[in-house]
Amino acid sequence: MIQIGVTGHRGFIGRAVENAIANAQAALIPAHISYPETSFVPELEFSEPVSCLLHLAAKTGRQASGSSPADFYVLNMSLTVAALEHCRKTGAHLVFPSTYVYGYAREPGKVVSEMAESSANNPYTQSKIVEETIIKAYARDFGVNAWILRIFNVYGPGQNNNYIVPELIEKVRSGVCKIRSGSTSRDFVYSSDVADAILLASVTPPLGCEVVNIGSGQVFTLMEVAETIDAATSSGAELLDERVKSSNDYPVYAADISRARNLLGWGPKISFRDGIAQTCKPYLLG
């Protein structure tokens, strides 16, 4: 059985990985994180030797990062360096879930490959870009092998209401759903599909640093999301597009997932409609 060390396993993606790993010949070993007085970098310890380190621990949220940017930069980068140091010393390979890093899309909905230039418009995304740079440096300078998984808009059951899909579910179920910018689009990928990609990367040691997109390969507008939620919940809600854009309402590319298919044998299994239906179920039962 493959032993996978993990940080941040109690978060949204971590729970999805725990659910998926029940069907895999692998076990998650949670990290114990300590903070030595003589170092700025935390130390990671595991109860058993691990062949892979899945690094999920991080502060998340694009909007929240605007009010406390220092926390995002310092905490996220120090934890990633700690994970890399463990891999450097033990030979374990790293799996690092990153995010959409391609900025404003000049051609919204067009697929974007991993070779495209990275661009950020908030501290959270910028912290991920910096962390990716550090990971590539450890691969170059110290031979650390790593997967960087650029996960587009993940959603699924159990996600908190700070994210767009659960926020829209609550609004639709209230009977009146006001959408700030209904034309804003995103590439949505279901949580179990993301968990599958992470597990494949965890049991597949890379050579050097490999970067892959994890998404569906298509975009949906927020109005389309609301309409799909309305149909799944039979709410008959009034859907209103306020057409007011903020800094978070930017056009995006869709994920080119050909590298994920070629290197990991991964592709999404859950359609957008089915994923929304599964995400809505707990609300209907509760």
C-alpha positions in Angstrom: 0.0 0.0 0.0 1.3 3.5 -1.0 1.7 5.9 2.0 0.7 9.4 1.0 1.6 12.2 3.5 -0.9 15.0 3.5 -1.2 18.5 4.9 -4.6 20.2 5.1 -6.6 17.0 4.8 -9.6 18.4 6.7 -10.4 21.0 4.0 -12.9 20.8 1.1 -10.5 19.1 -1.3 -8.9 17.0 1.4 -12.3 15.5 2.3 -12.9 14.7 -1.3 -9.5 12.9 -1.5 -10.3 11.0 1.7 -13.6 9.8 0.1 -11.8 8.7 -3.1 -8.9 7.0 -1.5 -11.2 4.3 0.0 -11.2 2.7 -3.4 -7.4 3.0 -3.9 -4.5 0.9 -2.7 -3.2 3.9 -0.7 -3.4 5.5 2.7 -3.3 9.1 3.9 -0.8 9.9 6.7 -1.6 13.4 8.2 1.3 15.7 8.9 2.2 17.0 12.3 3.3 20.6 11.7 5.5 22.3 14.3 7.1 25.7 14.4 10.7 25.7 15.6 11.9 28.8 17.5 15.1 28.8 15.5 13.6 28.8 12.0 11.0 30.7 10.0 10.1 27.5 8.2 7.7 25.0 9.8 8.7 21.3 10.1 6.6 18.4 8.9 6.6 15.0 10.6 4.7 11.8 9.7 4.0 8.8 11.8 5.2 6.5 9.0 7.5 7.1 6.0 5.7 8.5 3.0 6.5 8.2 -0.7 4.5 11.2 -1.7 3.6 14.5 0.0 0.2 15.9 -0.9 0.3 19.6 0.1 -3.2 20.9 0.6 -2.7 23.2 3.6 -3.1 26.9 2.6 -5.1 30.0 3.2 -7.6 30.2 0.3 -10.1 32.6 -1.2 -9.5 35.4 -3.7 -11.7 37.9 -2.0 -10.3 37.3 1.5 -6.8 37.7 0.2 -7.5 41.3 -0.6 -8.0 42.2 3.1 -5.1 40.2 4.6 -2.5 39.8 1.8 0.4 39.3 4.2 -1.2 36.2 5.8 -1.6 34.6 2.3 2.0 35.3 1.2 3.7 34.4 4.5 1.7 31.4 5.5 1.3 29.8 2.1 4.9 30.2 1.1 6.3 29.0 4.4 4.2 25.9 4.4 5.1 25.1 0.8 8.8 25.5 1.6 8.3 23.2 4.6 6.8 20.6 2.2 9.6 20.9 -0.2 12.2 20.6 2.5 10.6 17.3 3.6 10.7 16.1 0.0 14.3 17.2 -0.4 15.4 15.3 2.7 13.3 12.1 2.2 13.0 11.7 -1.6 9.2 11.8 -1.5 7.6 13.5 -4.5 5.3 16.5 -4.1 1.8 17.0 -5.3 0.8 20.7 -5.2 -2.7 21.8 -6.0 -2.4 25.2 -7.5 -5.2 27.3 -9.1 -6.2 29.2 -12.3 -3.2 31.4 -13.0 -3.9 32.7 -16.5 -5.5 36.1 -15.7 -7.9 37.9 -17.9 -8.8 36.0 -21.0 -8.5 37.9 -24.2 -10.6 35.2 -25.9 -13.0 34.0 -23.1 -13.7 30.3 -23.2 -10.8 29.5 -25.5 -8.7 26.6 -24.1 -5.4 27.6 -22.5 -2.3 25.3 -22.1 0.2 25.2 -19.3 2.7 27.0 -21.5 0.7 30.3 -21.3 2.1 33.1 -19.3 1.0 33.3 -15.6 -0.9 36.4 -14.4 -2.6 37.3 -11.2 -5.1 39.9 -10.1 -5.3 39.1 -6.4 -2.9 38.1 -3.6 -4.2 34.5 -3.4 -3.4 33.8 -7.1 -0.1 35.6 -6.8 0.9 33.5 -3.8 0.2 30.4 -5.9 2.4 31.7 -8.8 5.2 32.4 -6.4 4.9 29.0 -4.8 5.0 27.4 -8.2 8.2 29.2 -8.9 9.8 28.0 -5.7 8.7 24.4 -6.5 10.3 24.6 -9.9 13.5 25.9 -8.3 13.6 23.0 -5.9 13.2 20.6 -8.8 16.0 22.3 -10.7 18.4 22.8 -7.8 17.8 19.8 -5.5 16.1 17.2 -7.8 12.8 17.3 -6.0 10.1 15.7 -8.2 6.8 17.5 -8.2 3.4 17.7 -9.8 1.8 21.1 -10.0 -2.0 20.7 -10.6 -3.6 23.9 -11.8 -7.1 23.3 -10.6 -9.8 25.5 -12.2 -13.1 26.3 -10.4 -13.7 23.2 -8.2 -17.1 22.7 -6.7 -19.1 19.9 -5.1 -21.0 18.9 -1.9 -19.7 20.4 1.3 -18.1 23.5 -0.1 -18.7 26.6 2.1 -20.8 29.5 1.0 -17.9 31.8 0.2 -17.6 30.1 -3.1 -19.8 30.8 -6.1 -21.8 27.5 -6.6 -23.0 27.2 -3.0 -23.7 30.9 -2.9 -25.9 30.6 -6.0 -27.6 27.6 -4.6 -28.7 29.6 -1.5 -29.8 32.5 -3.6 -31.8 30.3 -6.0 -33.5 28.5 -3.1 -34.5 31.8 -1.6 -36.7 32.4 -4.6 -34.9 35.5 -5.9 -31.3 35.1 -7.2 -29.5 38.4 -7.9 -26.3 37.7 -9.9 -23.8 40.5 -9.9 -22.5 39.7 -13.4 -24.4 36.9 -15.1 -22.1 36.9 -18.1 -19.0 36.1 -16.1 -17.9 32.6 -16.9 -15.8 29.9 -15.3 -14.5 26.4 -16.0 -16.1 24.3 -13.3 -14.6 20.9 -12.3 -16.3 18.5 -9.9 -14.6 17.7 -6.6 -14.5 13.9 -7.1 -12.8 14.5 -10.5 -10.2 16.7 -8.7 -9.7 14.0 -6.1 -9.1 11.4 -8.8 -6.5 13.7 -10.4 -4.7 14.2 -7.1 -4.7 10.5 -6.3 -3.3 9.7 -9.8 -0.5 12.2 -9.2 0.1 10.9 -5.8 0.8 7.4 -7.0 2.7 8.4 -10.2 6.2 9.8 -9.5 7.1 12.5 -12.0 10.5 13.2 -13.5 11.3 16.7 -12.4 8.5 19.2 -12.2 5.3 18.6 -14.3 2.6 21.2 -14.6 -1.0 20.1 -15.6 -4.3 21.8 -15.9 -7.2 20.2 -14.1 -10.6 21.4 -15.4 -13.5 20.4 -17.6 -12.3 22.1 -20.8 -15.4 24.3 -21.1 -16.9 27.4 -19.5 -20.3 28.2 -18.2 -21.6 31.7 -17.3 -22.9 32.4 -13.8 -26.4 32.8 -15.3 -26.1 29.3 -16.8 -25.0 28.0 -13.4 -28.0 29.6 -11.7 -30.4 28.2 -14.4 -28.9 24.7 -13.9 -29.3 25.0 -10.1 -32.9 26.2 -10.5 -33.7 23.2 -12.7 -32.0 20.8 -10.3 -33.9 22.1 -7.3 -37.2 22.9 -9.0 -37.1 26.3 -7.3 -38.8 28.4 -10.0 -36.6 31.3 -8.8 -36.5 34.7 -10.4 -33.0 35.1 -11.8 -31.8 38.6 -12.1 -28.6 39.7 -13.8 -27.4 43.0 -12.2 -24.6 43.4 -14.7 -22.3 45.0 -12.2 -18.7 43.8 -12.6 -16.1 43.8 -9.8 -12.4 42.8 -9.9 -13.4 39.2 -9.4 -15.7 39.2 -12.4 -13.2 38.7 -15.1 -13.3 36.5 -18.3 -11.4 33.3 -18.1 -10.0 30.6 -20.4 -11.1 27.0 -20.4 -8.6 24.3 -19.4 -6.6 22.5 -22.0 -6.4 19.1 -20.2 -4.4 17.2 -22.9 -1.3 17.0 -20.6 -3.4 15.6 -17.8 -4.8 13.0 -20.1 -1.3 12.1 -21.5 0.7 12.2 -18.3 -1.8 11.0 -15.7 -4.5 9.3 -17.8 -7.0 11.7 -16.2 -10.1 13.2 -17.5 -13.3 14.5 -15.9 -16.1 11.9 -15.5 -18.9 14.1 -14.0 -20.8 16.4 -16.3 -21.6 19.9 -15.2 -25.3 19.1 -15.0 -24.8 16.0 -13.0 -22.3 17.7 -10.7 -24.7 20.5 -10.0 -27.4 18.0 -9.2 -25.1 16.1 -6.8 -24.1 19.4 -5.1 -27.7 20.4 -4.6 -28.8 17.1 -3.0 -27.7 18.0 0.6 -29.7 21.2 0.4 -32.8 19.4 -0.7 -32.5 16.7 2.0 -31.6 19.2 4.7 
